Amino acid sequence: MSLAPLPSSPAIQTPDKNGVVVEIHHLQKSFGDTPVLRDVNLELHERENLVILGRSGTGKSVLIKCMVGLIIPDGGSIRILDYDLLNLSYEQMNEMRLHVGFSFQGSALYDSMSVRENLEFPLKRNLGISRQRELNERVMNALQDVGLEDAADKMPAELSGGMKKRIGIARTLILNPKIMLYDEPTAGLDPITSIEINELIIKVRDKYKTSSIIITHDISSARHTSDRVIALVDGYSKYEGTFDEIKKTTDPELEPFFNY
């Protein structure tokens, strides 16, 4: 696979081995006179972990927020599963979001709710589940998957940063999404906890058979979690390949990542 820079117009082409679940073509987003996403193209395949690697300020988080409708792009197209994201009604957008789990950088737990209540909330709001027995079963299964069964009755303030990340992932998994989006999953974590989160991302992919996009500037996370990597440089999806292929680039914007 060539690591020559991709032109700013054609979309990245990847062999369709497992079926495509996300397609993004020529995505653009500016804030005022500042372009953030200039021309981003990507495909995500079934049961694939795709890492979006780039320096801070390259538009990685903007990209992932465009994918769940939190930010409206200025141009381009986004197709997730069978949904044309930029042409959905409010009801269709909410329907699409049931299939897409978003693990926020800051975990986004409700501080006034216990861990159990945080996990019950999407079940009640999105699926209309009210029977306590079913709620308990789903909550404990999700907590077991992230290794925190004993944390059900704790408050978020009692949790470490790594535990909050795990609970945030559990709250996302509890709806059985087909696609997982991770925004800087190891940000602010110590090296050992970061390894645990990386291993959890792999476990989620294997158990839930999810397709995942992992936004990161953490080279260790990229190496351990990725099946494939796309590098964002100056708002362009400039390079694509395996981690080892991307590592061979001599682009001055990417070389510092690998000189550690």
C-alpha positions in Angstrom: 0.0 0.0 0.0 1.5 3.3 -1.1 2.1 6.0 1.5 2.3 8.8 -1.1 0.1 11.7 0.0 -3.5 11.4 -1.2 -4.7 14.1 -3.5 -7.2 16.5 -2.0 -10.1 15.4 -4.0 -10.4 11.6 -4.5 -11.7 9.5 -1.6 -9.5 7.0 0.1 -10.0 3.6 -1.5 -9.8 0.5 0.7 -10.6 -3.1 -0.4 -14.1 -3.9 0.6 -13.3 -7.0 2.7 -16.0 -6.9 5.3 -18.6 -4.5 4.0 -18.6 -0.7 4.4 -20.6 0.8 7.4 -19.3 4.4 7.2 -18.5 6.4 4.1 -17.3 10.0 4.3 -16.4 11.9 1.2 -14.9 15.4 0.8 -16.0 16.5 4.3 -15.3 20.2 5.0 -15.8 22.4 8.1 -14.7 25.9 8.9 -15.3 28.0 11.9 -15.4 31.6 10.7 -12.4 32.1 8.4 -10.5 29.1 9.9 -10.8 25.9 7.9 -10.6 22.8 10.2 -11.6 20.0 7.9 -10.5 20.8 4.4 -11.1 17.5 2.6 -11.6 14.3 4.7 -12.4 11.0 3.1 -12.7 7.6 4.8 -14.4 4.3 4.9 -15.0 2.1 7.9 -15.6 -1.7 7.4 -17.5 -4.2 9.5 -15.7 -5.3 12.7 -12.7 -3.0 12.0 -10.9 -0.7 14.4 -10.0 2.4 12.4 -7.7 4.9 14.1 -7.8 8.6 13.1 -4.3 9.9 14.1 -3.3 13.5 14.2 -1.9 16.3 16.2 -4.1 18.5 18.4 -6.0 21.0 16.4 -6.1 18.9 13.2 -9.9 18.5 13.4 -10.2 14.9 14.8 -12.8 15.7 17.4 -14.7 17.9 14.9 -14.8 15.0 12.5 -16.3 12.6 15.1 -18.9 15.2 16.2 -19.9 15.7 12.6 -20.6 11.9 12.5 -23.2 12.1 15.2 -24.8 15.3 14.1 -23.4 17.5 16.9 -21.7 19.7 14.3 -23.0 20.4 10.8 -20.3 20.3 8.1 -20.1 22.9 5.4 -19.7 20.4 2.6 -19.2 16.8 1.7 -21.2 13.7 2.6 -21.5 11.2 5.5 -23.2 7.9 5.2 -23.5 5.7 8.3 -25.1 2.3 7.8 -28.1 3.1 5.6 -28.4 6.7 6.7 -27.5 9.7 4.6 -26.5 11.7 7.7 -26.8 15.2 6.2 -30.4 14.6 4.9 -32.1 13.1 8.0 -35.1 14.4 9.9 -34.9 14.8 13.6 -36.6 11.5 14.1 -34.3 9.7 11.7 -31.2 11.3 13.4 -32.3 9.9 16.7 -32.9 6.5 15.1 -29.4 6.5 13.6 -27.8 7.4 16.9 -29.3 4.3 18.5 -26.8 2.3 16.3 -23.8 4.5 17.1 -22.1 4.6 20.5 -20.1 7.7 21.3 -17.5 7.5 24.0 -16.8 11.1 24.9 -13.3 12.3 25.9 -14.6 13.4 29.3 -16.8 10.3 29.9 -19.9 12.6 30.2 -21.4 10.9 33.2 -24.2 12.6 35.2 -22.6 13.6 38.5 -25.9 13.5 40.4 -26.6 9.9 39.4 -25.0 6.7 40.6 -23.2 4.5 38.2 -26.3 2.3 38.1 -28.6 5.2 37.3 -26.2 6.5 34.6 -26.5 3.1 32.9 -30.2 2.8 33.4 -30.9 6.3 31.9 -30.3 5.4 28.2 -32.3 2.2 28.6 -35.3 4.1 30.0 -35.1 7.0 27.6 -34.1 5.3 24.4 -35.6 1.8 24.7 -38.5 2.5 27.1 -37.4 -0.3 29.5 -39.0 0.1 32.9 -39.0 -3.4 34.5 -36.3 -3.2 37.2 -35.3 -6.8 36.8 -34.4 -6.2 33.1 -32.7 -3.0 34.0 -30.6 -4.7 36.6 -29.6 -7.5 34.3 -28.5 -5.2 31.5 -26.6 -2.9 33.9 -24.7 -5.7 35.5 -23.9 -7.3 32.2 -22.5 -4.0 30.9 -20.5 -3.4 34.1 -19.1 -7.0 33.9 -17.9 -6.3 30.4 -15.8 -3.4 31.5 -14.7 -5.1 34.8 -16.5 -2.9 37.2 -19.4 -4.9 38.6 -18.6 -3.6 42.1 -19.0 0.0 41.1 -22.8 -0.1 40.4 -23.7 2.0 43.5 -20.8 4.4 43.5 -21.1 8.1 42.4 -18.9 9.4 39.6 -17.0 11.5 42.1 -15.8 8.3 43.7 -14.3 6.9 40.5 -10.8 7.3 39.1 -10.3 8.7 35.6 -9.9 5.2 34.2 -13.0 3.9 35.9 -15.0 6.9 34.5 -13.8 6.0 31.0 -14.9 2.4 31.5 -18.3 3.4 32.9 -18.7 5.8 29.9 -18.0 2.9 27.6 -20.4 0.6 29.5 -23.2 3.2 29.2 -22.6 3.3 25.4 -22.5 -0.5 25.1 -25.7 -1.0 27.0 -27.6 -0.1 23.8 -25.7 -2.7 21.7 -24.5 -0.3 19.1 -23.2 -1.4 15.7 -20.6 1.3 15.5 -18.4 2.7 18.3 -16.8 6.2 18.2 -14.0 6.8 20.7 -12.9 10.4 21.2 -9.3 10.4 22.7 -10.0 7.3 24.9 -6.7 7.5 26.7 -6.5 11.2 27.3 -5.4 12.1 30.8 -4.7 8.5 31.9 -1.5 7.0 33.3 0.3 4.5 31.1 -1.0 1.4 32.9 -4.7 2.6 32.7 -4.2 3.5 29.1 -3.2 0.0 28.3 -6.3 -1.3 30.1 -8.5 1.0 28.0 -6.8 -0.1 24.8 -7.4 -3.7 25.7 -11.0 -2.9 26.5 -11.4 -1.4 23.0 -10.2 -4.6 21.5 -12.4 -6.7 23.7 -15.5 -4.6 22.8 -14.8 -5.1 19.1 -14.4 -8.9 19.5 -17.4 -9.5 21.8 -19.9 -7.0 20.4 -18.6 -7.3 16.8 -18.6 -3.6 16.5 -17.0 -1.4 13.9 -15.0 1.4 15.6 -13.4 4.7 14.9 -10.8 5.8 17.5 -9.7 9.4 17.5 -6.3 9.8 19.1 -3.0 11.5 19.2 -1.7 8.8 21.5 0.7 6.7 19.4 0.6 3.8 21.8 -3.2 3.6 21.6 -3.0 3.8 17.8 -0.5 1.0 17.7 -2.4 -1.3 20.0 -6.0 -0.8 18.9 -5.8 -0.2 15.1 -6.5 -2.5 12.2 -5.9 0.5 10.0 -4.9 4.1 10.5 -5.8 7.3 8.7 -3.6 10.3 9.4 -5.1 13.8 9.4 -2.7 16.5 8.4 -3.8 20.2 8.0 -7.5 19.1 7.6 -6.8 16.4 5.0 -7.0 12.6 5.3 -3.5 12.5 3.9 -2.2 9.0 4.6 -3.8 5.6 5.1 -2.5 2.2 5.9 -1.6 -0.1 8.7 0.2 1.3 11.7 3.6 0.0 10.5 3.0 1.4 7.1 2.1 4.9 8.5 5.2 4.7 10.7 7.4 4.7 7.6 6.2 8.2 6.5 8.8 11.0 6.3 6.1 13.7 6.5 7.4 16.3 9.1 3.9 16.6 10.5 3.9 12.9 11.4 7.5 12.0 12.1 7.4 13.4 15.7 4.8 10.9 16.6 7.1 8.0 16.0 10.3 9.6 17.4 9.8 8.5 21.0 
